Amino acid sequence: MNKKLPIILTVASMLMITNACTDLKEQVLDETLGSTLTDEQTANGLIAPVYALLPELHKHTNYFALQEISTDEAILPYRGGTDWGDNGIYLALHAHNSTSTDPNIKATWDQLVQSISRSVTAITTLATAKDANSALFLAEARGMRAYYSLMTLDLFGIVFVKEDPGTPSKIVRGAEAVSYIEKELLAIEPLVQNKAAVGPGRLTKAAVWGLLARLYLNAAVYRDIYAAQFTFASGDMDKVIEYTDKIIALGDYKLSADYFSIFGNANHDNSELIFAVDQRPDLNGHNRLAYFSLSGDQFPLAAFPAANGTDGPAITSDFYQSWVQAYGTVDPKRDPRFYQENMSAYSNPADTCITDASYKVNRGILRGQQYGAVRVNGAFLRCPDGKLRIGKLTNLSRNRADLPVIFTEKIDFTTAGSGYSSGYRVEKYEFSRVSDTGRNKGEADISILRLADIYLMRAEAKLRKSAGDATALADVNTVRAARTSTTPAPALTSITLDLLFRERGFELYWEMVRRTDMIRFGKYEGTWTEKTNTDVHKRIFPIPQTAIDGASNLPGYMKQNTGY
């Protein structure tokens, strides 16, 4: 968001907003505050809550977990038999055995429903607000309602339609839900502004175009979620091409030469980001995506010896092997999207002494023996000259100094495959430089839409219209060639839908699109590490039991999804 949004968020605290329940009831305002707020403060205070839950929604255990741990990209075993057990919810999520009492599914549902409710509140009240920005904020609130509705459709197969805060929502599914979201986005497209006018973190015209492209690309899935085979209408694909063309032709966005800068702490103005969750520290962002996969004995910040990883999820061997198959005898780190070595000292077998300012962990997919700052009794070891001592890491914090932190390819739910060092890890988002625990003060904005995805969506739409489309190949190679901070990935000589699916994995891994991609490409019922369930009903998640129970006074209103 622009510089004004921290102020908006502060003003929002002056407005009384209640938690949403299933029927999307929301208290509009504490009327006693009306005389103390200016028109501008009132308008700001209405739009801020519409965006405010985005960081919580995209937290590592909410939307990320549902979109990634349920796929072949991420797996979270019961580490060491003691960590991340959580009553088996991550094992079930990965194996497609989740139930309606899963707390992460409930948390994601609650964040979405509350955000929709806040959007309805803003839409209703901004319609009569007097501030000059009211019309723009009204359009943004309506667009954000459509975005949250797109997420509920994708995750749960339903959309809430509500205009009057005092009446129950109407629940729609399938083609009706697609048409509703389409109508809402098209209605506000002429009204929202461009990137330069509003800054990062807010809904822009290009973001609306991108959401429309995403809607049309997945429309066949959403209209018939349990279909044995999806039929991608030519008209839908034409719309994908139309709106991706608009974004590319706009010229406001550029592919980043440095791939990992897209996910860095200073990415707020990155030219590739079209729509992102604003995570600047002054907005109290808590991006934990950087800490989630790292070892508990990896301490990325010289200034904070308490900031470490948590030995969470790793990539499956299946996903890793897709890189191996693509590059054959060449190490996949040859692809600048796979790995970024920030300090060659990490591959030095001897201890190394470096300045605090030079200490920075590697990024991307981390394999093998890990090196870093060694912490003993709560303090980092220092060299005689005061520099930070870098050495081979062991599981010292677990009282296993004899057990090195060596990330291995094999990871599964067996005892051997659930060790603290099992699985290649992902450090895609940069570890916050100001986080004193690793679990707070996130800095890197979380990508929702970026230009590379726009090119890849356009390529997919072209291929679904005409196999072997040469311009689709050109789109894919444009993205591959853009990463020039190191040697770019070699150009592909041909493209198919299977190769495009693989390419989306290489470009967009751990960006919360994998589950949606796997369903669209017909791969979600496949088999991968610790997952054999082929039930098509698991394409969407169960509606939380609390939501069904909460609507019990409205018979037939909230029905559980088939298969749960």
MOMO-V173551 format. One record per residue. N is the residue number from 0. RES is the residue in one small letter. OMEGA is omega in radians with two decimals (NA if undefined). Layout:
n res omega
N RES OMEGA
N RES OMEGA
This chain:
n res omega
0 m -3.12
1 n -3.04
2 k -3.09
3 k -3.00
4 l 3.04
5 p 3.09
6 i 3.13
7 i -3.12
8 l 3.09
9 t 3.12
10 v -3.12
11 a -3.14
12 s 3.10
13 m -3.12
14 l -3.06
15 m 3.13
16 i -3.12
17 t 3.04
18 n -3.13
19 a 2.98
20 c -2.99
21 t -3.09
22 d 2.97
23 l 3.05
24 k -3.11
25 e 3.03
26 q -3.02
27 v -3.09
28 l 2.91
29 d -3.00
30 e -3.12
31 t -3.14
32 l -3.01
33 g -3.07
34 s -3.08
35 t -3.08
36 l 3.01
37 t 3.09
38 d -3.14
39 e 3.13
40 q 3.12
41 t 3.14
42 a 3.11
43 n -3.12
44 g 3.10
45 l -3.10
46 i -3.08
47 a 3.13
48 p 3.12
49 v -3.14
50 y -2.85
51 a -3.06
52 l 3.14
53 l 3.12
54 p 3.14
55 e 3.12
56 l -3.09
57 h 3.10
58 k -3.03
59 h -3.12
60 t 3.13
61 n -3.05
62 y 3.12
63 f -3.11
64 a -3.10
65 l -3.05
66 q -3.05
67 e -3.08
68 i 3.07
69 s -3.02
70 t 3.11
71 d -3.13
72 e -3.03
73 a 3.11
74 i -3.13
75 l 3.13
76 p 3.11
77 y -2.94
78 r 3.07
79 g -3.11
80 g -3.11
81 t -3.04
82 d 3.09
83 w 3.03
84 g 3.04
85 d 3.13
86 n 3.03
87 g -3.04
88 i -3.13
89 y 3.04
90 l -3.14
91 a -3.13
92 l -3.12
93 h -3.09
94 a -3.13
95 h 3.12
96 n -3.11
97 s 3.12
98 t -3.08
99 s 3.09
100 t 3.12
101 d -3.08
102 p 3.13
103 n 3.05
104 i 3.11
105 k -3.12
106 a 3.12
107 t 3.08
108 w -3.09
109 d 3.14
110 q 3.14
111 l -3.11
112 v 3.13
113 q 3.13
114 s 3.06
115 i 3.14
116 s 3.11
117 r 3.09
118 s 3.11
119 v 3.10
120 t -3.12
121 a -3.13
122 i -3.09
123 t -3.03
124 t 3.14
125 l -3.14
126 a 3.14
127 t 3.13
128 a -3.01
129 k -3.09
130 d -3.09
131 a -3.13
132 n -3.02
133 s -3.11
134 a 3.10
135 l -3.14
136 f 3.10
137 l 3.12
138 a 3.13
139 e 3.14
140 a 3.12
141 r 3.10
142 g 3.11
143 m 3.04
144 r 3.11
145 a 3.11
146 y 3.11
147 y 3.10
148 s 3.07
149 l 3.12
150 m 3.11
151 t 3.08
152 l -3.11
153 d -3.05
154 l -2.98
155 f 3.09
156 g -3.13
157 i 3.07
158 v 3.05
159 f 3.06
160 v -3.06
161 k 3.08
162 e -3.11
163 d -3.12
164 p -3.07
165 g -3.12
166 t 3.11
167 p 3.09
168 s 2.96
169 k 3.12
170 i 3.11
171 v -3.12
172 r 2.97
173 g -3.06
174 a 3.14
175 e 3.12
176 a 3.11
177 v -3.12
178 s 3.13
179 y -3.13
180 i 3.10
181 e -3.11
182 k -3.10
183 e -3.13
184 l 3.12
185 l -3.11
186 a -3.06
187 i -3.11
188 e 3.13
189 p -2.96
190 l -3.12
191 v -3.03
192 q -3.14
193 n -3.05
194 k -3.07
195 a -3.07
196 a -3.03
197 v 3.14
198 g -3.07
199 p 3.00
200 g 3.14
201 r -3.11
202 l 3.14
203 t 3.09
204 k 3.13
205 a 3.10
206 a 3.10
207 v 3.09
208 w 3.14
209 g 3.10
210 l 3.06
211 l 3.11
212 a 3.13
213 r 3.11
214 l -3.11
215 y -3.12
216 l -3.10
217 n -3.02
218 a 3.14
219 a 3.10
220 v -3.06
221 y -3.13
222 r -3.10
223 d -2.94
224 i -3.08
225 y -3.08
226 a 3.08
227 a 3.10
228 q -3.11
229 f 3.08
230 t -3.09
231 f -3.07
232 a 3.14
233 s 3.13
234 g 3.08
235 d -3.13
236 m 3.05
237 d 3.12
238 k 3.06
239 v -3.13
240 i -3.14
241 e -3.05
242 y 3.03
243 t 3.04
244 d -3.11
245 k -3.11
246 i -3.12
247 i -3.12
248 a -3.11
249 l 3.09
250 g 3.14
251 d -3.03
252 y -3.11
253 k 3.04
254 l -3.06
255 s 3.09
256 a 3.12
257 d -3.05
258 y -3.04
259 f 3.04
260 s 3.10
261 i -3.06
262 f -3.09
263 g -3.11
264 n -3.14
265 a -3.04
266 n -3.04
267 h 3.13
268 d 3.13
269 n -3.00
270 s -3.14
271 e -3.08
272 l 3.11
273 i 3.12
274 f -3.04
275 a 3.04
276 v -3.10
277 d -3.04
278 q 3.14
279 r -3.06
280 p -3.12
281 d 3.04
282 l 3.11
283 n 3.05
284 g 3.11
285 h -3.13
286 n -3.14
287 r -3.09
288 l -3.14
289 a -3.09
290 y -2.91
291 f -3.02
292 s -3.06
293 l 3.06
294 s 3.03
295 g 3.09
296 d 2.96
297 q -3.12
298 f -2.97
299 p -3.00
300 l 3.12
301 a -3.07
302 a -3.01
303 f -3.13
304 p 3.06
305 a -3.10
306 a -3.09
307 n 3.09
308 g -3.07
309 t -3.12
310 d 3.11
311 g -3.03
312 p 3.02
313 a 3.02
314 i 3.07
315 t 3.05
316 s 3.12
317 d 3.14
318 f 3.10
319 y -3.10
320 q 3.06
321 s 3.03
322 w -3.13
323 v -3.14
324 q -3.14
325 a -3.02
326 y 3.02
327 g -3.09
328 t 3.13
329 v 3.12
330 d -3.11
331 p 3.08
332 k 3.04
333 r 3.09
334 d -3.06
335 p 3.11
336 r -3.08
337 f -2.96
338 y 3.02
339 q 3.11
340 e -3.11
341 n 3.10
342 m 3.11
343 s 3.12
344 a -3.11
345 y 3.12
346 s 3.12
347 n -3.10
348 p 3.12
349 a 3.06
350 d -3.10
351 t 3.12
352 c -3.12
353 i 3.09
354 t 3.11
355 d -3.08
356 a -3.10
357 s -3.03
358 y -3.13
359 k -3.09
360 v 3.09
361 n -3.05
362 r 3.10
363 g -3.13
364 i -3.02
365 l -3.10
366 r 2.97
367 g -3.13
368 q 3.13
369 q 3.14
370 y 3.10
371 g 3.10
372 a -3.10
373 v -3.12
374 r 3.11
375 v -3.14
376 n 3.04
377 g -3.13
378 a 3.10
379 f 3.03
380 l -3.12
381 r 3.03
382 c -3.12
383 p -3.14
384 d 3.10
385 g 3.14
386 k -3.14
387 l 3.11
388 r 3.13
389 i 3.14
390 g 3.08
391 k -3.13
392 l 3.01
393 t 3.13
394 n -3.07
395 l -3.10
396 s 3.10
397 r -3.13
398 n 3.10
399 r 3.13
400 a 3.12
401 d -3.07
402 l -3.09
403 p 3.03
404 v 3.12
405 i -3.14
406 f -3.09
407 t -3.13
408 e -3.06
409 k 3.02
410 i 3.09
411 d -3.06
412 f 3.06
413 t 3.11
414 t -3.14
415 a -3.10
416 g -3.13
417 s 3.14
418 g -3.09
419 y -3.12
420 s -3.10
421 s 3.03
422 g 3.03
423 y -3.01
424 r -3.12
425 v 3.04
426 e -3.07
427 k 3.06
428 y -3.12
429 e 3.10
430 f -3.09
431 s -3.12
432 r -3.10
433 v -3.11
434 s -3.10
435 d 3.09
436 t -3.01
437 g -3.09
438 r -3.07
439 n 2.99
440 k 3.08
441 g -3.13
442 e -3.02
443 a 3.05
444 d -3.11
445 i -3.07
446 s 2.97
447 i 3.06
448 l 3.03
449 r -2.95
450 l 3.14
451 a 3.10
452 d 3.11
453 i 3.09
454 y -3.08
455 l 3.05
456 m 3.12
457 r 3.12
458 a -3.13
459 e 3.13
460 a 3.10
461 k -3.13
462 l 3.14
463 r 3.05
464 k -3.05
465 s -3.13
466 a 3.10
467 g 3.14
468 d -3.08
469 a -3.14
470 t 3.03
471 a 3.07
472 l 3.13
473 a 3.11
474 d -3.14
475 v -3.12
476 n 3.04
477 t 3.12
478 v -3.11
479 r -3.07
480 a -3.02
481 a -3.03
482 r -2.98
483 t 3.08
484 s 2.91
485 t 3.11
486 t -3.08
487 p 3.08
488 a -3.13
489 p 3.14
490 a 3.02
491 l -3.13
492 t 3.10
493 s -3.13
494 i 3.02
495 t 3.11
496 l 3.11
497 d 3.10
498 l 3.12
499 l 3.06
500 f 3.10
501 r -3.13
502 e 3.08
503 r 3.08
504 g 3.14
505 f -3.06
506 e -2.93
507 l -3.09
508 y 3.12
509 w 3.09
510 e 2.99
511 m 3.03
512 v -2.95
513 r -3.13
514 r 3.13
515 t 3.11
516 d -3.08
517 m 3.11
518 i -3.09
519 r -3.11
520 f 3.08
521 g -3.06
522 k -3.03
523 y 3.07
524 e 3.13
525 g 3.14
526 t 3.00
527 w -3.05
528 t 3.08
529 e 3.12
530 k 3.11
531 t -3.09
532 n -3.12
533 t -3.09
534 d -3.11
535 v -3.13
536 h 3.13
537 k 3.07
538 r 3.03
539 i -3.05
540 f 3.08
541 p 2.99
542 i -3.11
543 p -3.13
544 q 3.12
545 t 3.12
546 a 3.11
547 i 3.12
548 d -3.12
549 g 3.14
550 a -3.05
551 s 3.12
552 n 3.07
553 l -3.05
554 p 3.10
555 g -3.07
556 y -3.07
557 m -3.13
558 k 3.13
559 q 3.09
560 n -3.12
561 t 3.08
562 g 3.13
563 y NA
